[in-house]
Amino acid sequence: MKINKIREMSSPDLEKELGELKSELFKLRFSLATNGLDNPMKIKEVKKDIAKIKTVLTERELNGEPVVAQEKPETTSKKATSKAKKEEAAEEPKKETKKTATKKETKKVTE
């Protein structure tokens, strides 16, 4: 993809194209790992196209042009999820559990 063609595109179109290129890159990497590619240089080309689009979007943002950012689905990391669970557990009143005697303790009691 030529840089002149990228500069002519609108920001929403660039965002859409960026998403498509990222999914294409994922598919290329996956097929390379599983069964190989006919043209492994295609990965390099797609990466360069992604970089060109990001560069144009950044230039537009720095020039003060309104750039419509693509909505990202909210994802929670494992750390955030586990932290939230720990906080919930801390808020709940702890239930008293009855401790059962171990083998050593039972020996002492019987002796």
N, CA, C and O atoms as a DFTB+ gen file, in Angstrom:
444 C
 N C O
     1  1       0.848      -1.167       0.000
     2  2       0.000       0.000       0.000
     3  2       0.899       1.237       0.000
     4  3       1.839       1.327       0.789
     5  1       0.613       2.167      -0.867
     6  2       1.407       3.389      -0.996
     7  2       0.976       4.412       0.047
     8  3      -0.192       4.481       0.430
     9  1       1.942       5.200       0.495
    10  2       1.669       6.193       1.525
    11  2       0.719       7.268       1.011
    12  3      -0.086       7.797       1.778
    13  1       0.802       7.598      -0.276
    14  2      -0.109       8.609      -0.843
    15  2      -1.555       8.139      -0.771
    16  3      -2.455       8.926      -0.477
    17  1      -1.774       6.868      -1.039
    18  2      -3.123       6.307      -0.960
    19  2      -3.627       6.341       0.479
    20  3      -4.804       6.604       0.724
    21  1      -2.739       6.076       1.422
    22  2      -3.110       6.086       2.842
    23  2      -3.471       7.495       3.284
    24  3      -4.437       7.683       4.023
    25  1      -2.703       8.493       2.839
    26  2      -2.973       9.884       3.237
    27  2      -4.299      10.396       2.674
    28  3      -4.909      11.292       3.257
    29  1      -4.747       9.843       1.556
    30  2      -6.009      10.264       0.955
    31  2      -7.214       9.701       1.709
    32  3      -8.312      10.251       1.622
    33  1      -7.019       8.631       2.433
    34  2      -8.127       7.989       3.139
    35  2      -8.521       8.802       4.365
    36  3      -7.695       9.502       4.949
    37  1      -9.789       8.702       4.749
    38  2     -10.252       9.398       5.946
    39  2      -9.832       8.605       7.195
    40  3      -9.478       7.428       7.112
    41  1      -9.880       9.267       8.328
    42  2      -9.451       8.621       9.579
    43  2     -10.279       7.389       9.933
    44  3      -9.704       6.372      10.323
    45  1     -11.619       7.438       9.811
    46  2     -12.387       6.216      10.112
    47  2     -12.044       5.067       9.167
    48  3     -12.014       3.904       9.569
    49  1     -11.786       5.412       7.899
    50  2     -11.391       4.370       6.947
    51  2     -10.041       3.770       7.326
    52  3      -9.826       2.565       7.200
    53  1      -9.137       4.630       7.793
    54  2      -7.821       4.141       8.218
    55  2      -7.948       3.230       9.433
    56  3      -7.263       2.211       9.527
    57  1      -8.825       3.599      10.358
    58  2      -9.038       2.758      11.545
    59  2      -9.573       1.385      11.134
    60  3      -9.165       0.354      11.668
    61  1     -10.498       1.401      10.172
    62  2     -11.070       0.146       9.689
    63  2      -9.992      -0.696       9.000
    64  3      -9.891      -1.901       9.231
    65  1      -9.200      -0.053       8.162
    66  2      -8.126      -0.755       7.446
    67  2      -7.090      -1.307       8.425
    68  3      -6.556      -2.397       8.222
    69  1      -6.810      -0.552       9.484
    70  2      -5.859      -0.996      10.494
    71  2      -6.351      -2.273      11.169
    72  3      -5.573      -3.202      11.384
    73  1      -7.627      -2.319      11.500
    74  2      -8.197      -3.528      12.102
    75  2      -8.116      -4.724      11.165
    76  3      -7.807      -5.838      11.588
    77  1      -8.395      -4.482       9.892
    78  2      -8.318      -5.571       8.910
    79  2      -6.890      -6.087       8.757
    80  3      -6.663      -7.293       8.662
    81  1      -5.928      -5.159       8.736
    82  2      -4.530      -5.571       8.593
    83  2      -4.045      -6.352       9.817
    84  3      -3.275      -7.304       9.692
    85  1      -4.502      -5.939      10.987
    86  2      -4.110      -6.662      12.199
    87  2      -4.666      -8.083      12.195
    88  3      -3.979      -9.023      12.595
    89  1      -5.899      -8.238      11.747
    90  2      -6.467      -9.587      11.688
    91  2      -5.769     -10.410      10.608
    92  3      -5.571     -11.614      10.776
    93  1      -5.395      -9.765       9.500
    94  2      -4.658     -10.474       8.451
    95  2      -3.292     -10.923       8.963
    96  3      -2.846     -12.031       8.666
    97  1      -2.630     -10.060       9.733
    98  2      -1.327     -10.414      10.300
    99  2      -1.458     -11.601      11.239
   100  3      -0.612     -12.496      11.246
   101  1      -2.526     -11.603      12.031
   102  2      -2.761     -12.732      12.931
   103  2      -2.927     -14.021      12.146
   104  3      -2.343     -15.048      12.493
   105  1      -3.723     -13.965      11.086
   106  2      -3.953     -15.154      10.270
   107  2      -2.659     -15.627       9.605
   108  3      -2.403     -16.828       9.520
   109  1      -1.851     -14.683       9.137
   110  2      -0.582     -15.052       8.501
   111  2       0.360     -15.726       9.495
   112  3       0.996     -16.732       9.180
   113  1       0.441     -15.161      10.690
   114  2       1.301     -15.761      11.716
   115  2       0.817     -17.152      12.088
   116  3       1.611     -18.074      12.269
   117  1      -0.489     -17.288      12.199
   118  2      -1.061     -18.579      12.568
   119  2      -0.775     -19.624      11.495
   120  3      -0.374     -20.747      11.801
   121  1      -0.983     -19.248      10.243
   122  2      -0.748     -20.217       9.166
   123  2       0.734     -20.517       9.015
   124  3       1.096     -21.627       8.625
   125  1       1.598     -19.555       9.315
   126  2       3.040     -19.810       9.269
   127  2       3.426     -20.846      10.317
   128  3       4.251     -21.724      10.063
   129  1       2.826     -20.737      11.488
   130  2       3.152     -21.664      12.570
   131  2       2.577     -23.052      12.316
   132  3       3.189     -24.050      12.697
   133  1       1.438     -23.130      11.692
   134  2       0.796     -24.430      11.520
   135  2       1.268     -25.174      10.276
   136  3       1.707     -26.320      10.371
   137  1       1.183     -24.537       9.114
   138  2       1.513     -25.287       7.907
   139  2       2.461     -24.570       6.966
   140  3       2.756     -25.094       5.892
   141  1       2.936     -23.421       7.318
   142  2       3.868     -22.698       6.459
   143  2       3.147     -21.810       5.464
   144  3       1.967     -22.004       5.173
   145  1       3.878     -20.834       4.948
   146  2       3.314     -19.883       3.996
   147  2       4.009     -20.026       2.649
   148  3       5.177     -20.407       2.573
   149  1       3.270     -19.715       1.589
   150  2       3.891     -19.687       0.273
   151  2       4.827     -18.494       0.165
   152  3       5.899     -18.586      -0.433
   153  1       4.413     -17.371       0.751
   154  2       5.201     -16.146       0.680
   155  2       5.357     -15.560       2.083
   156  3       4.518     -14.760       2.498
   157  1       6.405     -15.934       2.829
   158  2       6.571     -15.410       4.188
   159  2       6.875     -13.915       4.224
   160  3       6.761     -13.296       5.281
   161  1       7.257     -13.325       3.099
   162  2       7.513     -11.886       3.058
   163  2       6.217     -11.084       3.183
   164  3       6.250      -9.878       3.430
   165  1       5.086     -11.751       3.013
   166  2       3.791     -11.084       3.154
   167  2       3.621     -10.530       4.567
   168  3       3.001      -9.484       4.758
   169  1       4.174     -11.236       5.557
   170  2       4.101     -10.773       6.952
   171  2       4.800      -9.428       7.084
   172  3       4.285      -8.509       7.722
   173  1       5.960      -9.320       6.483
   174  2       6.734      -8.084       6.538
   175  2       5.971      -6.934       5.880
   176  3       5.954      -5.820       6.404
   177  1       5.346      -7.200       4.743
   178  2       4.579      -6.174       4.036
   179  2       3.398      -5.688       4.882
   180  3       3.137      -4.487       4.960
   181  1       2.695      -6.620       5.508
   182  2       1.536      -6.250       6.329
   183  2       1.985      -5.430       7.532
   184  3       1.318      -4.464       7.903
   185  1       3.096      -5.797       8.141
   186  2       3.610      -5.035       9.281
   187  2       3.949      -3.605       8.864
   188  3       3.668      -2.655       9.595
   189  1       4.548      -3.460       7.696
   190  2       4.905      -2.123       7.211
   191  2       3.653      -1.298       6.928
   192  3       3.621      -0.101       7.217
   193  1       2.629      -1.926       6.369
   194  2       1.380      -1.223       6.106
   195  2       0.734      -0.754       7.403
   196  3       0.201       0.353       7.472
   197  1       0.781      -1.595       8.428
   198  2       0.247      -1.216       9.743
   199  2       1.010      -0.003      10.275
   200  3       0.407       0.938      10.791
   201  1       2.329      -0.028      10.148
   202  2       3.146       1.083      10.630
   203  2       2.841       2.365       9.865
   204  3       2.792       3.440      10.462
   205  1       2.636       2.269       8.555
   206  2       2.310       3.455       7.750
   207  2       0.987       4.066       8.210
   208  3       0.879       5.282       8.368
   209  1      -0.003       3.225       8.421
   210  2      -1.311       3.730       8.847
   211  2      -1.217       4.375      10.222
   212  3      -1.791       5.439      10.452
   213  1      -0.495       3.735      11.137
   214  2      -0.346       4.319      12.477
   215  2       0.387       5.652      12.406
   216  3       0.067       6.576      13.153
   217  1       1.363       5.759      11.517
   218  2       2.113       7.002      11.363
   219  2       1.204       8.122      10.880
   220  3       1.241       9.226      11.423
   221  1       0.393       7.853       9.873
   222  2      -0.519       8.867       9.339
   223  2      -1.533       9.279      10.396
   224  3      -1.838      10.463      10.533
   225  1      -2.060       8.311      11.146
   226  2      -3.024       8.646      12.202
   227  2      -2.376       9.510      13.280
   228  3      -2.997      10.448      13.779
   229  1      -1.141       9.202      13.640
   230  2      -0.437       9.990      14.647
   231  2      -0.160      11.397      14.135
   232  3      -0.300      12.368      14.878
   233  1       0.230      11.511      12.877
   234  2       0.461      12.831      12.284
   235  2      -0.805      13.668      12.343
   236  3      -0.762      14.846      12.697
   237  1      -1.916      13.067      12.001
   238  2      -3.184      13.796      12.023
   239  2      -3.548      14.219      13.434
   240  3      -4.056      15.320      13.646
   241  1      -3.294      13.360      14.387
   242  2      -3.603      13.673      15.782
   243  2      -2.754      14.835      16.269
   244  3      -3.245      15.714      16.978
   245  1      -1.479      14.842      15.892
   246  2      -0.582      15.912      16.319
   247  2      -0.900      17.235      15.625
   248  3      -0.623      18.300      16.176
   249  1      -1.472      17.181      14.441
   250  2      -1.859      18.395      13.724
   251  2      -3.178      18.961      14.227
   252  3      -3.613      20.018      13.771
   253  1      -3.807      18.278      15.148
   254  2      -5.043      18.781      15.737
   255  2      -6.290      18.346      15.010
   256  3      -7.386      18.809      15.326
   257  1      -6.144      17.466      14.044
   258  2      -7.317      16.972      13.345
   259  2      -8.038      15.965      14.232
   260  3      -7.394      15.187      14.936
   261  1      -9.368      15.972      14.204
   262  2     -10.088      14.989      15.019
   263  2      -9.895      13.587      14.451
   264  3     -10.166      13.335      13.277
   265  1      -9.432      12.699      15.286
   266  2      -9.212      11.319      14.893
   267  2     -10.181      10.459      15.675
   268  3     -10.184      10.482      16.906
   269  1     -10.995       9.710      14.979
   270  2     -11.966       8.839      15.629
   271  2     -11.244       7.558      15.992
   272  3     -10.827       6.800      15.117
   273  1     -11.100       7.320      17.277
   274  2     -10.433       6.101      17.728
   275  2     -11.406       4.947      17.696
   276  3     -12.591       5.099      17.996
   277  1     -10.889       3.792      17.329
   278  2     -11.727       2.601      17.268
   279  2     -12.026       2.150      18.692
   280  3     -11.137       2.107      19.542
   281  1     -13.292       1.813      18.940
   282  2     -13.669       1.384      20.271
   283  2     -13.081       0.017      20.560
   284  3     -13.242      -0.924      19.784
   285  1     -12.399      -0.074      21.684
   286  2     -11.815      -1.343      22.082
   287  2     -12.732      -2.006      23.097
   288  3     -13.223      -1.344      24.011
   289  1     -12.965      -3.285      22.950
   290  2     -13.789      -3.961      23.952
   291  2     -13.035      -4.002      25.271
   292  3     -11.820      -4.196      25.316
   293  1     -13.788      -3.814      26.334
   294  2     -13.158      -3.822      27.645
   295  2     -12.722      -5.230      27.997
   296  3     -13.519      -6.167      28.035
   297  1     -11.450      -5.344      28.248
   298  2     -10.918      -6.634      28.654
   299  2     -10.271      -6.466      30.007
   300  3      -9.683      -5.427      30.307
   301  1     -10.382      -7.474      30.803
   302  2      -9.750      -7.431      32.107
   303  2      -8.638      -8.450      32.130
   304  3      -8.783      -9.582      31.668
   305  1      -7.550      -8.025      32.669
   306  2      -6.428      -8.944      32.758
   307  2      -6.652      -9.921      33.900
   308  3      -7.534      -9.727      34.737
   309  1      -5.860     -10.951      33.923
   310  2      -5.988     -11.946      34.984
   311  2      -5.691     -11.328      36.337
   312  3      -6.320     -11.663      37.340
   313  1      -4.707     -10.404      36.352
   314  2      -4.346      -9.765      37.611
   315  2      -5.505      -8.926      38.143
   316  3      -5.808      -8.959      39.336
   317  1      -6.145      -8.179      37.259
   318  2      -7.256      -7.332      37.683
   319  2      -8.416      -8.179      38.185
   320  3      -9.065      -7.822      39.169
   321  1      -8.682      -9.298      37.518
   322  2      -9.770     -10.167      37.923
   323  2      -9.489     -10.790      39.279
   324  3     -10.367     -10.833      40.141
   325  1      -8.269     -11.271      39.471
   326  2      -7.940     -11.903      40.745
   327  2      -7.921     -10.865      41.869
   328  3      -8.288     -11.172      43.003
   329  1      -7.499      -9.653      41.562
   330  2      -7.485      -8.598      42.570
   331  2      -8.907      -8.264      42.999
   332  3      -9.170      -8.063      44.184
   333  1      -9.820      -8.206      42.040
   334  2     -11.219      -7.911      42.350
   335  2     -11.813      -9.023      43.208
   336  3     -12.577      -8.747      44.133
   337  1     -11.474     -10.269      42.913
   338  2     -11.987     -11.391      43.704
   339  2     -11.452     -11.320      45.128
   340  3     -12.185     -11.601      46.076
   341  1     -10.189     -10.951      45.289
   342  2      -9.612     -10.845      46.622
   343  2     -10.297      -9.740      47.424
   344  3     -10.550      -9.893      48.619
   345  1     -10.595      -8.622      46.752
   346  2     -11.266      -7.529      47.428
   347  2     -12.673      -7.934      47.870
   348  3     -13.109      -7.581      48.966
   349  1     -13.380      -8.676      47.015
   350  2     -14.706      -9.146      47.369
   351  2     -14.648     -10.104      48.550
   352  3     -15.499     -10.066      49.438
   353  1     -13.640     -10.958      48.550
   354  2     -13.497     -11.916      49.639
   355  2     -13.174     -11.198      50.947
   356  3     -13.619     -11.619      52.015
   357  1     -12.407     -10.123      50.865
   358  2     -12.052      -9.379      52.069
   359  2     -13.262      -8.660      52.644
   360  3     -13.355      -8.490      53.859
   361  1     -14.185      -8.238      51.797
   362  2     -15.366      -7.533      52.260
   363  2     -16.371      -8.460      52.936
   364  3     -17.093      -8.038      53.840
   365  1     -16.424      -9.705      52.509
   366  2     -17.371     -10.651      53.082
   367  2     -16.909     -11.050      54.488
   368  3     -15.712     -11.211      54.726
   369  1     -17.854     -11.208      55.415
   370  2     -17.453     -11.636      56.751
   371  2     -16.928     -13.077      56.692
   372  3     -17.499     -13.952      56.040
   373  1     -15.846     -13.271      57.383
   374  2     -15.236     -14.598      57.367
   375  2     -16.027     -15.546      58.256
   376  3     -16.440     -15.193      59.360
   377  1     -16.223     -16.730      57.758
   378  2     -16.926     -17.755      58.515
   379  2     -15.903     -18.503      59.354
   380  3     -14.805     -18.826      58.904
   381  1     -16.304     -18.763      60.584
   382  2     -15.401     -19.514      61.442
   383  2     -15.471     -20.983      61.062
   384  3     -16.548     -21.570      60.958
   385  1     -14.315     -21.550      60.861
   386  2     -14.276     -22.968      60.514
   387  2     -13.688     -23.741      61.682
   388  3     -12.783     -23.266      62.369
   389  1     -14.204     -24.911      61.891
   390  2     -13.726     -25.736      62.977
   391  2     -12.500     -26.492      62.488
   392  3     -12.527     -27.158      61.453
   393  1     -11.431     -26.371      63.256
   394  2     -10.188     -27.022      62.873
   395  2     -10.233     -28.469      63.362
   396  3     -10.551     -28.746      64.518
   397  1      -9.913     -29.359      62.467
   398  2      -9.871     -30.769      62.847
   399  2      -8.486     -31.106      63.350
   400  3      -7.494     -30.519      62.917
   401  1      -8.424     -32.032      64.243
   402  2      -7.160     -32.408      64.851
   403  2      -6.317     -33.198      63.857
   404  3      -6.826     -34.019      63.094
   405  1      -5.006     -32.926      63.887
   406  2      -4.088     -33.676      63.039
   407  2      -3.688     -34.951      63.754
   408  3      -4.058     -35.154      64.910
   409  1      -2.951     -35.797      63.096
   410  2      -2.539     -37.068      63.686
   411  2      -1.684     -36.846      64.924
   412  3      -1.843     -37.560      65.914
   413  1      -0.795     -35.887      64.891
   414  2       0.075     -35.614      66.033
   415  2      -0.748     -35.154      67.235
   416  3      -0.488     -35.567      68.365
   417  1      -1.726     -34.313      66.993
   418  2      -2.552     -33.827      68.084
   419  2      -3.387     -34.944      68.678
   420  3      -3.600     -34.962      69.890
   421  1      -3.866     -35.872      67.873
   422  2      -4.660     -36.965      68.409
   423  2      -3.785     -37.909      69.228
   424  3      -4.264     -38.471      70.213
   425  1      -2.560     -38.097      68.867
   426  2      -1.652     -38.948      69.638
   427  2      -1.422     -38.351      71.004
   428  3      -1.400     -39.071      72.003
   429  1      -1.248     -37.031      71.064
   430  2      -1.002     -36.383      72.334
   431  2      -2.223     -36.516      73.249
   432  3      -2.089     -36.697      74.459
   433  1      -3.375     -36.427      72.671
   434  2      -4.600     -36.502      73.461
   435  2      -4.775     -37.915      74.023
   436  3      -5.205     -38.060      75.167
   437  1      -4.459     -38.943      73.265
   438  2      -4.671     -40.308      73.705
   439  2      -3.595     -40.775      74.667
   440  3      -3.816     -41.728      75.415
   441  1      -2.467     -40.149      74.669
   442  2      -1.388     -40.611      75.557
   443  2      -1.541     -40.202      76.971
   444  3      -0.697     -40.533      77.804
